[in-house]
Amino acid sequence: MPNYKNIVKQIAKTRIIFLFERAHNIFPENRDLANRYVYLARKYAARAKLKIPTKWKQRVCHKCKIFLYPGINCRTRLQSRKGKGSHVSLTCFECNKTSTRYFIKLKKPSNNNNN
């Protein structure tokens, strides 16, 4: 007997990814449709109790829930601070909220001296 919850989650995950990709592709032509795709993807995730992939979650404003397209409706800034670490911040032009800050993990130099 197949586990229907796993099947539903798998279908929902593919639809979420598809809708975010469509939103990214159609945004320059039709912003309203792109925002509708994001709304539907978020509904699928909520109904199936799934997390939205990090790649796409960073592209949604946390306040007004619209699709963020860098350079068109959001500003991307790289901020580096010595003690606190570097991070990228996205500022939404619709609600003027700096909604997404994610830290950059730096690779530490490896000391492989074979002497």
C-alpha positions as CSV (number, residue, x, y, z in Angstrom):
1,M,0.0,0.0,0.0
2,P,1.6,3.3,-1.1
3,N,2.1,6.1,1.4
4,Y,-0.2,8.9,0.1
5,K,1.3,11.6,2.2
6,N,4.8,11.1,0.7
7,I,3.2,11.2,-2.8
8,V,1.4,14.4,-2.1
9,K,4.5,16.0,-0.7
10,Q,6.5,15.0,-3.7
11,I,3.9,16.4,-6.1
12,A,3.7,19.6,-4.1
13,K,7.5,20.0,-4.0
14,T,7.7,19.7,-7.8
15,R,4.8,22.2,-8.3
16,I,6.5,24.7,-5.8
17,I,9.8,24.6,-7.7
18,F,7.9,24.9,-11.1
19,L,5.9,27.9,-9.9
20,F,9.0,29.7,-8.6
21,E,10.8,29.1,-11.9
22,R,7.9,30.4,-13.9
23,A,7.6,33.4,-11.6
24,H,11.3,34.1,-12.2
25,N,11.0,33.8,-16.0
26,I,7.8,35.8,-16.4
27,F,8.5,38.6,-13.9
28,P,9.9,41.2,-16.4
29,E,6.8,40.8,-18.5
30,N,4.0,40.4,-16.0
31,R,4.7,41.2,-12.3
32,D,1.1,40.4,-11.2
33,L,1.3,36.9,-12.6
34,A,4.7,36.3,-11.0
35,N,3.3,37.3,-7.7
36,R,0.3,35.0,-8.2
37,Y,2.7,32.1,-8.9
38,V,4.5,32.9,-5.6
39,Y,1.2,33.0,-3.7
40,L,0.2,29.6,-5.1
41,A,3.6,28.1,-4.3
42,R,3.3,29.3,-0.7
43,K,-0.2,27.8,-0.5
44,Y,1.1,24.5,-1.8
45,A,3.9,24.5,0.8
46,A,1.5,25.3,3.6
47,R,-1.0,22.7,2.7
48,A,1.6,19.9,2.3
49,K,3.5,21.1,5.3
50,L,6.7,21.6,3.3
51,K,9.5,24.1,3.5
52,I,10.1,26.3,0.5
53,P,13.7,25.7,-0.8
54,T,16.2,28.3,0.5
55,K,17.1,29.4,-3.0
56,W,13.5,30.6,-3.6
57,K,12.6,31.6,0.0
58,Q,15.2,34.3,-0.2
59,R,13.4,35.7,-3.3
60,V,10.2,36.5,-1.4
61,C,9.7,39.6,0.7
62,H,9.0,38.6,4.3
63,K,6.6,41.5,4.8
64,C,4.5,42.0,1.6
65,K,5.1,38.4,0.2
66,I,5.9,39.5,-3.3
67,F,8.5,38.0,-5.6
68,L,11.8,39.9,-5.4
69,Y,13.7,40.4,-8.6
70,P,17.1,42.0,-8.0
71,G,17.6,45.3,-9.8
72,I,13.9,45.7,-10.6
73,N,11.9,45.7,-7.4
74,C,14.6,45.1,-4.8
75,R,18.1,46.3,-3.9
76,T,20.9,43.9,-3.2
77,R,23.7,45.0,-0.9
78,L,26.8,43.1,0.3
79,Q,27.8,44.3,3.7
80,S,31.0,43.1,5.4
81,R,31.8,43.7,9.0
82,K,34.9,42.4,10.7
83,G,33.5,41.2,14.0
84,K,30.0,40.3,12.8
85,G,30.7,38.7,9.5
86,S,29.6,39.5,5.9
87,H,25.9,39.3,4.8
88,V,23.7,40.0,1.8
89,S,20.7,42.2,2.4
90,L,17.7,42.6,0.0
91,T,15.5,45.6,0.4
92,C,12.0,45.5,-1.1
93,F,11.0,48.6,-3.0
94,E,7.3,47.9,-2.5
95,C,7.3,48.0,1.3
96,N,10.8,49.4,1.9
97,K,11.6,46.6,4.2
98,T,15.1,45.0,4.4
99,S,13.5,41.6,4.5
100,T,16.2,39.2,3.6
101,R,19.6,39.1,5.3
102,Y,21.6,36.0,4.9
103,F,25.2,35.4,6.0
104,I,28.0,34.4,3.8
105,K,30.1,31.5,5.1
106,L,33.7,32.1,4.3
107,K,36.0,29.2,3.7
108,K,39.0,29.2,6.0
109,P,42.3,28.9,4.3
110,S,43.8,25.4,4.8
111,N,47.3,25.2,6.0
112,N,48.6,22.2,4.1
113,N,52.3,22.7,4.3
114,N,54.0,19.5,3.3
115,N,57.5,20.6,4.4
